[in-house]
Amino acid sequence: MPEGLIVKALSGYYYVSSLDQDGRPVSGEATVQCRARGIFKKKEITPLVGDRVVYELTENGEGMVEEIRKRTTELIRPPVANTTLAVLLFSLREPDLNLPLLDKFLVHIEHAGLDTIICLTKRDLYEGSPSEDDTVLAVQEMYRKIGYEVLVTSARTGEGTAELKKLLAGQISVFSGQSGVGKSSMLNALEPGLTLETSAISNKLGRGKHTTRHVELISLDNGGFVADTPGFSQLDFLELGVDELSPCFREFQQYAEGCKFRGCTHIHEPSCKVREALEEGHISQGRYDSYLQFYQELKEKKRRY
């Protein structure tokens, strides 16, 4: 039976691309529309975009997914498997930059074990005043100091798009971020001819309409693949334990090792090296505030469930 890669999932169907000798999807060939065996549902397993699968062709020209190969990574929201890189797109304007939400996305991506690029979009909507430029530079500096790649981009003017595309070469990456930040516009800029649907921001709600309604791997001409996913304005922590939160804040790690108490929450314990680093300015107050907020969310969820 042939092996393939699920490149799209829609309404219970899985669209599988065949693989070449190097295990890469064959571009230009039609995908096979497949259903999944009922055994997966019984085992509470859902095939995901990015899954490498074994499938069997049926008499009507469609296929049946028989086996899902072992996953190297798995995201819950967005539901994508085997990605190596996450590109978190957050706009500077329309909607305004939301750093607490960016921190929440970073927690999820760190927990999933993927590399991350922070892509600040819609640079063309900034007026270019000194105060706004200072804000962009401060955000870049804060996250770069933590260890993240940060790009400032504009799909309209092309700023930063060549640098981003270079970083995506040969990767299976996922584009994610809240609605309306310009994920589809950026993909159109990276790969001319895609003509993905885009939409304006809702003035009433201050966020974009969901133009991407399913998960799909999009092929780039440099050997990269991007999962364009629906935008999310909210994320939950159902898959994350309270004790797993601190390691998801990269800048805590070098200090947490020196805390007096094992399992230190970095909130109230004496001799906490993380709080000392905060007081000394080595950790951003905004990032620490995000940590406190997420910690409380996790504690409340633990009580409810």
DOBASE-795352 format. One record per residue (C-alpha): x, y, z; residue in three letters. Coordinates in Angstrom, 1 decimal. Layout:
+--------+--------+--------+-----+
!   east !  north !     up ! res !
+--------+--------+--------+-----+
!      X !      Y !      Z ! ALA !
...
+--------+--------+--------+-----+
REM end
This chain:
+--------+--------+--------+-----+
!   east !  north !     up ! res !
+--------+--------+--------+-----+
!    0.0 !    0.0 !    0.0 ! MET !
!    1.3 !    3.5 !   -0.8 ! PRO !
!    2.4 !    6.0 !    1.8 ! GLU !
!    1.5 !    9.7 !    1.7 ! GLY !
!    1.1 !   12.9 !    3.5 ! LEU !
!   -2.2 !   14.5 !    4.6 ! ILE !
!   -2.1 !   18.0 !    3.1 ! VAL !
!   -5.7 !   19.0 !    3.8 ! LYS !
!   -8.5 !   17.9 !    6.1 ! ALA !
!  -12.1 !   19.0 !    5.4 ! LEU !
!  -15.5 !   17.7 !    6.4 ! SER !
!  -14.3 !   14.2 !    7.3 ! GLY !
!  -12.2 !   13.8 !    4.2 ! TYR !
!   -8.4 !   13.7 !    4.2 ! TYR !
!   -6.5 !   14.7 !    1.1 ! TYR !
!   -3.3 !   12.7 !    0.7 ! VAL !
!   -0.3 !   13.6 !   -1.4 ! SER !
!    2.0 !   10.8 !   -2.6 ! SER !
!    5.7 !   11.0 !   -1.6 ! LEU !
!    8.9 !   11.0 !   -3.6 ! ASP !
!   12.0 !    8.9 !   -2.9 ! GLN !
!   13.1 !   11.5 !   -0.3 ! ASP !
!    9.8 !   11.4 !    1.5 ! GLY !
!    8.6 !   14.8 !    0.2 ! ARG !
!    5.2 !   15.4 !   -1.2 ! PRO !
!    5.1 !   15.3 !   -5.0 ! VAL !
!    4.1 !   18.7 !   -6.3 ! SER !
!    1.8 !   19.1 !   -9.2 ! GLY !
!    0.1 !   15.7 !   -8.7 ! GLU !
!   -3.5 !   15.4 !   -7.7 ! ALA !
!   -4.2 !   14.3 !   -4.1 ! THR !
!   -6.2 !   11.3 !   -3.2 ! VAL !
!   -9.4 !   12.0 !   -1.3 ! GLN !
!   -9.6 !    9.5 !    1.6 ! CYS !
!  -11.7 !    8.5 !    4.5 ! ARG !
!  -10.3 !    7.1 !    7.7 ! ALA !
!  -10.9 !    3.6 !    9.0 ! ARG !
!  -13.5 !    3.3 !   11.7 ! GLY !
!  -10.9 !    1.8 !   14.0 ! ILE !
!   -9.3 !    5.3 !   14.5 ! PHE !
!  -12.6 !    6.6 !   15.9 ! LYS !
!  -12.9 !    3.7 !   18.2 ! LYS !
!   -9.4 !    4.4 !   19.5 ! LYS !
!  -10.2 !    8.1 !   19.7 ! GLU !
!   -7.5 !    8.9 !   17.1 ! ILE !
!   -8.1 !   11.7 !   14.6 ! THR !
!   -5.8 !   11.9 !   11.5 ! PRO !
!   -4.2 !   15.3 !   11.3 ! LEU !
!   -2.8 !   17.5 !    8.5 ! VAL !
!    0.9 !   16.7 !    8.4 ! GLY !
!    0.4 !   13.0 !    9.3 ! ASP !
!    2.3 !   10.5 !    7.2 ! ARG !
!   -0.1 !    7.7 !    6.5 ! VAL !
!   -0.4 !    4.4 !    4.8 ! VAL !
!   -3.6 !    4.3 !    2.6 ! TYR !
!   -5.3 !    1.9 !    0.3 ! GLU !
!   -7.0 !    2.9 !   -3.0 ! LEU !
!  -10.6 !    1.9 !   -3.4 ! THR !
!  -12.5 !    0.9 !   -6.5 ! GLU !
!  -14.1 !    4.4 !   -6.9 ! ASN !
!  -10.7 !    6.1 !   -7.1 ! GLY !
!  -10.7 !    7.3 !   -3.6 ! GLU !
!   -8.7 !    6.0 !   -0.7 ! GLY !
!   -8.9 !    4.7 !    2.9 ! MET !
!   -6.4 !    5.7 !    5.5 ! VAL !
!   -5.1 !    2.4 !    7.1 ! GLU !
!   -2.3 !    3.5 !    9.3 ! GLU !
!   -0.9 !    6.7 !   10.8 ! ILE !
!    2.9 !    6.8 !   11.2 ! ARG !
!    4.4 !    7.9 !   14.5 ! LYS !
!    4.2 !   11.7 !   15.0 ! ARG !
!    7.3 !   13.8 !   15.9 ! THR !
!    5.2 !   16.8 !   17.0 ! THR !
!    1.5 !   17.5 !   17.5 ! GLU !
!   -0.4 !   20.7 !   18.0 ! LEU !
!   -3.9 !   20.7 !   19.4 ! ILE !
!   -4.9 !   24.2 !   18.3 ! ARG !
!   -4.2 !   24.4 !   15.4 ! PRO !
!   -4.5 !   20.6 !   14.8 ! PRO !
!   -1.3 !   19.9 !   12.9 ! VAL !
!    1.2 !   17.1 !   13.1 ! ALA !
!    4.9 !   16.8 !   12.4 ! ASN !
!    5.6 !   20.5 !   12.0 ! THR !
!    9.1 !   21.7 !   12.9 ! THR !
!    8.6 !   25.4 !   13.0 ! LEU !
!    5.8 !   27.8 !   14.2 ! ALA !
!    5.4 !   31.2 !   12.8 ! VAL !
!    3.3 !   33.4 !   15.1 ! LEU !
!    1.9 !   36.3 !   13.3 ! LEU !
!    0.8 !   39.3 !   15.3 ! PHE !
!   -0.2 !   42.6 !   13.8 ! SER !
!    1.1 !   46.0 !   14.9 ! LEU !
!   -2.3 !   47.5 !   13.9 ! ARG !
!   -5.8 !   46.3 !   13.1 ! GLU !
!   -5.9 !   44.6 !   15.5 ! PRO !
!   -3.4 !   46.3 !   17.8 ! ASP !
!   -0.5 !   44.2 !   19.1 ! LEU !
!   -1.6 !   42.0 !   21.9 ! ASN !
!    1.5 !   40.9 !   23.9 ! LEU !
!   -0.3 !   38.8 !   26.6 ! PRO !
!   -2.0 !   36.8 !   23.8 ! LEU !
!    1.4 !   36.4 !   22.0 ! LEU !
!    2.8 !   35.1 !   25.3 ! ASP !
!    0.0 !   32.6 !   25.5 ! LYS !
!    0.7 !   31.3 !   22.0 ! PHE !
!    4.4 !   31.0 !   22.9 ! LEU !
!    3.5 !   28.9 !   25.9 ! VAL !
!    1.6 !   26.5 !   23.7 ! HIS !
!    4.4 !   26.3 !   21.1 ! ILE !
!    7.1 !   25.8 !   23.7 ! GLU !
!    5.0 !   23.0 !   25.2 ! HIS !
!    4.7 !   21.4 !   21.8 ! ALA !
!    8.5 !   21.6 !   21.3 ! GLY !
!    8.7 !   23.5 !   18.1 ! LEU !
!   11.1 !   26.3 !   17.1 ! ASP !
!    9.4 !   29.7 !   16.8 ! THR !
!    9.5 !   32.8 !   14.6 ! ILE !
!    7.6 !   35.9 !   15.8 ! ILE !
!    6.4 !   37.8 !   12.8 ! CYS !
!    5.0 !   41.3 !   13.5 ! LEU !
!    2.8 !   42.1 !   10.5 ! THR !
!    1.2 !   45.2 !    9.0 ! LYS !
!    4.2 !   47.5 !    9.5 ! ARG !
!    2.8 !   49.7 !    6.7 ! ASP !
!   -0.1 !   50.7 !    9.0 ! LEU !
!    2.3 !   52.3 !   11.5 ! TYR !
!    2.6 !   56.1 !   11.1 ! GLU !
!    6.3 !   55.9 !   11.6 ! GLY !
!    6.4 !   58.3 !   14.5 ! SER !
!    9.4 !   58.1 !   16.9 ! PRO !
!    7.2 !   56.7 !   19.7 ! SER !
!    5.7 !   54.0 !   17.5 ! GLU !
!    9.2 !   53.1 !   16.1 ! ASP !
!   10.4 !   52.9 !   19.7 ! ASP !
!    7.6 !   50.5 !   20.6 ! THR !
!    8.5 !   48.1 !   17.7 ! VAL !
!   12.1 !   48.2 !   18.7 ! LEU !
!   11.3 !   47.5 !   22.3 ! ALA !
!    9.2 !   44.5 !   21.4 ! VAL !
!   11.8 !   43.2 !   19.1 ! GLN !
!   14.5 !   43.6 !   21.7 ! GLU !
!   12.5 !   42.0 !   24.5 ! MET !
!   11.7 !   38.8 !   22.6 ! TYR !
!   15.1 !   38.5 !   20.9 ! ARG !
!   16.7 !   38.8 !   24.3 ! LYS !
!   14.7 !   35.7 !   25.3 ! ILE !
!   15.9 !   33.9 !   22.3 ! GLY !
!   13.2 !   34.2 !   19.7 ! TYR !
!   13.6 !   35.2 !   16.0 ! GLU !
!   11.6 !   38.4 !   15.5 ! VAL !
!   10.7 !   39.8 !   12.1 ! LEU !
!    8.9 !   43.0 !   11.3 ! VAL !
!    6.9 !   42.6 !    8.0 ! THR !
!    4.4 !   44.0 !    5.6 ! SER !
!    2.6 !   41.9 !    3.1 ! ALA !
!    1.6 !   45.1 !    1.3 ! ARG !
!    5.1 !   46.6 !    0.9 ! THR !
!    7.1 !   43.4 !    1.0 ! GLY !
!    9.1 !   44.4 !    4.0 ! GLU !
!   10.6 !   41.4 !    5.7 ! GLY !
!    8.9 !   38.8 !    3.4 ! THR !
!   12.1 !   37.7 !    1.6 ! ALA !
!   13.8 !   37.1 !    5.0 ! GLU !
!   10.8 !   35.1 !    6.3 ! LEU !
!   10.6 !   33.0 !    3.2 ! LYS !
!   14.3 !   32.1 !    3.5 ! LYS !
!   13.7 !   30.8 !    7.0 ! LEU !
!   10.8 !   28.6 !    5.8 ! LEU !
!   12.9 !   26.8 !    3.2 ! ALA !
!   12.7 !   23.0 !    3.6 ! GLY !
!   10.6 !   23.3 !    6.8 ! GLN !
!    7.1 !   22.1 !    7.5 ! ILE !
!    5.8 !   25.1 !    9.4 ! SER !
!    2.6 !   26.3 !   10.8 ! VAL !
!    1.3 !   29.9 !   10.5 ! PHE !
!   -0.8 !   30.8 !   13.6 ! SER !
!   -2.1 !   33.9 !   15.4 ! GLY !
!   -5.3 !   35.6 !   16.2 ! GLN !
!   -7.9 !   36.5 !   13.5 ! SER !
!   -7.2 !   39.4 !   11.2 ! GLY !
!   -3.4 !   39.6 !   11.6 ! VAL !
!   -2.8 !   38.9 !    7.9 ! GLY !
!   -1.8 !   35.2 !    7.7 ! LYS !
!   -3.4 !   34.7 !    4.3 ! SER !
!   -2.1 !   38.0 !    3.0 ! SER !
!    1.4 !   37.0 !    4.1 ! MET !
!    1.2 !   33.7 !    2.3 ! LEU !
!    0.0 !   35.4 !   -0.8 ! ASN !
!    3.1 !   37.7 !   -0.6 ! ALA !
!    5.4 !   34.7 !    0.0 ! LEU !
!    4.0 !   32.6 !   -2.9 ! GLU !
!    2.6 !   34.7 !   -5.7 ! PRO !
!   -0.3 !   32.9 !   -7.4 ! GLY !
!   -1.8 !   31.4 !   -4.3 ! LEU !
!   -4.6 !   34.0 !   -4.2 ! THR !
!   -5.8 !   32.9 !   -0.8 ! LEU !
!   -9.0 !   34.7 !    0.4 ! GLU !
!   -8.4 !   37.7 !    2.6 ! THR !
!  -10.9 !   40.0 !    4.4 ! SER !
!  -11.0 !   43.3 !    6.1 ! ALA !
!  -11.1 !   43.8 !    9.8 ! ILE !
!  -14.5 !   44.1 !   11.4 ! SER !
!  -14.8 !   47.6 !   12.8 ! ASN !
!  -17.4 !   46.6 !   15.3 ! LYS !
!  -15.4 !   43.6 !   16.7 ! LEU !
!  -11.9 !   44.8 !   16.0 ! GLY !
!  -10.9 !   41.5 !   14.6 ! ARG !
!  -10.8 !   39.7 !   11.3 ! GLY !
!  -13.4 !   37.3 !    9.8 ! LYS !
!  -12.3 !   33.7 !    9.6 ! HIS !
!  -11.2 !   33.5 !    5.9 ! THR !
!   -9.3 !   30.2 !    6.6 ! THR !
!  -11.8 !   27.5 !    7.6 ! ARG !
!   -9.8 !   24.4 !    7.4 ! HIS !
!   -6.2 !   23.3 !    7.9 ! VAL !
!   -4.1 !   22.8 !    4.7 ! GLU !
!   -0.4 !   22.4 !    3.9 ! LEU !
!    0.6 !   24.9 !    1.2 ! ILE !
!    3.7 !   24.2 !   -0.9 ! SER !
!    6.3 !   26.9 !   -1.3 ! LEU !
!    8.7 !   27.0 !   -4.3 ! ASP !
!   11.7 !   26.7 !   -2.0 ! ASN !
!   10.8 !   23.3 !   -0.7 ! GLY !
!    8.9 !   24.5 !    2.4 ! GLY !
!    5.4 !   23.7 !    3.4 ! PHE !
!    3.1 !   26.0 !    5.5 ! VAL !
!    0.0 !   25.0 !    7.3 ! ALA !
!   -2.4 !   27.9 !    6.9 ! ASP !
!   -4.8 !   27.6 !    9.9 ! THR !
!   -7.9 !   29.3 !   11.2 ! PRO !
!   -7.2 !   32.3 !   13.4 ! GLY !
!   -7.9 !   32.1 !   17.1 ! PHE !
!   -8.7 !   34.9 !   19.5 ! SER !
!   -8.7 !   32.6 !   22.5 ! GLN !
!   -6.6 !   29.6 !   23.6 ! LEU !
!   -7.1 !   27.4 !   26.6 ! ASP !
!   -4.7 !   25.3 !   28.7 ! PHE !
!   -6.6 !   22.0 !   28.9 ! LEU !
!   -3.5 !   20.0 !   27.8 ! GLU !
!   -1.1 !   21.8 !   30.1 ! LEU !
!   -0.3 !   21.0 !   33.7 ! GLY !
!    0.4 !   23.7 !   36.3 ! VAL !
!    3.9 !   22.4 !   36.8 ! ASP !
!    4.6 !   22.5 !   33.0 ! GLU !
!    4.0 !   26.3 !   32.8 ! LEU !
!    7.3 !   27.6 !   34.1 ! SER !
!    9.5 !   25.7 !   31.6 ! PRO !
!    7.5 !   27.3 !   28.8 ! CYS !
!    9.0 !   30.7 !   29.7 ! PHE !
!   12.4 !   30.3 !   28.3 ! ARG !
!   14.0 !   33.2 !   30.2 ! GLU !
!   13.0 !   31.6 !   33.6 ! PHE !
!   15.2 !   28.5 !   33.1 ! GLN !
!   18.6 !   29.8 !   33.9 ! GLN !
!   17.4 !   31.3 !   37.1 ! TYR !
!   14.9 !   28.6 !   38.1 ! ALA !
!   17.7 !   26.1 !   38.5 ! GLU !
!   19.0 !   28.2 !   41.5 ! GLY !
!   15.7 !   28.4 !   43.4 ! CYS !
!   15.9 !   27.2 !   47.0 ! LYS !
!   12.8 !   25.0 !   46.7 ! PHE !
!   12.3 !   22.2 !   44.2 ! ARG !
!    9.1 !   22.9 !   42.2 ! GLY !
!    9.2 !   26.6 !   43.0 ! CYS !
!    6.2 !   28.4 !   41.5 ! THR !
!    8.2 !   31.7 !   41.4 ! HIS !
!    5.3 !   33.4 !   43.1 ! ILE !
!    5.6 !   33.4 !   46.9 ! HIS !
!    8.5 !   31.1 !   47.8 ! GLU !
!   11.6 !   32.7 !   49.6 ! PRO !
!   15.0 !   32.7 !   47.8 ! SER !
!   13.3 !   32.5 !   44.4 ! CYS !
!   16.0 !   33.3 !   41.8 ! LYS !
!   13.3 !   34.0 !   39.1 ! VAL !
!   11.8 !   36.8 !   41.2 ! ARG !
!   15.3 !   38.1 !   42.0 ! GLU !
!   16.0 !   38.3 !   38.3 ! ALA !
!   12.7 !   40.1 !   37.8 ! LEU !
!   13.6 !   42.7 !   40.4 ! GLU !
!   17.0 !   43.2 !   38.8 ! GLU !
!   15.5 !   43.8 !   35.4 ! GLY !
!   16.7 !   40.6 !   33.8 ! HIS !
!   13.1 !   39.3 !   33.2 ! ILE !
!   10.4 !   41.6 !   31.7 ! SER !
!    7.6 !   42.6 !   34.1 ! GLN !
!    5.1 !   42.1 !   31.2 ! GLY !
!    6.3 !   38.6 !   30.7 ! ARG !
!    6.1 !   37.8 !   34.4 ! TYR !
!    2.6 !   39.3 !   34.5 ! ASP !
!    1.6 !   36.9 !   31.7 ! SER !
!    3.1 !   34.0 !   33.7 ! TYR !
!    1.0 !   35.0 !   36.8 ! LEU !
!   -2.2 !   35.3 !   34.7 ! GLN !
!   -1.7 !   31.9 !   33.0 ! PHE !
!   -0.8 !   30.3 !   36.4 ! TYR !
!   -4.1 !   31.4 !   37.8 ! GLN !
!   -6.0 !   30.2 !   34.7 ! GLU !
!   -4.4 !   26.8 !   35.1 ! LEU !
!   -5.2 !   26.6 !   38.8 ! LYS !
!   -8.8 !   27.5 !   38.2 ! GLU !
!   -9.1 !   24.9 !   35.4 ! LYS !
!   -7.6 !   22.3 !   37.7 ! LYS !
!  -10.2 !   23.0 !   40.3 ! ARG !
!  -13.0 !   22.7 !   37.7 ! ARG !
!  -11.8 !   19.5 !   36.1 ! TYR !
+--------+--------+--------+-----+
REM end
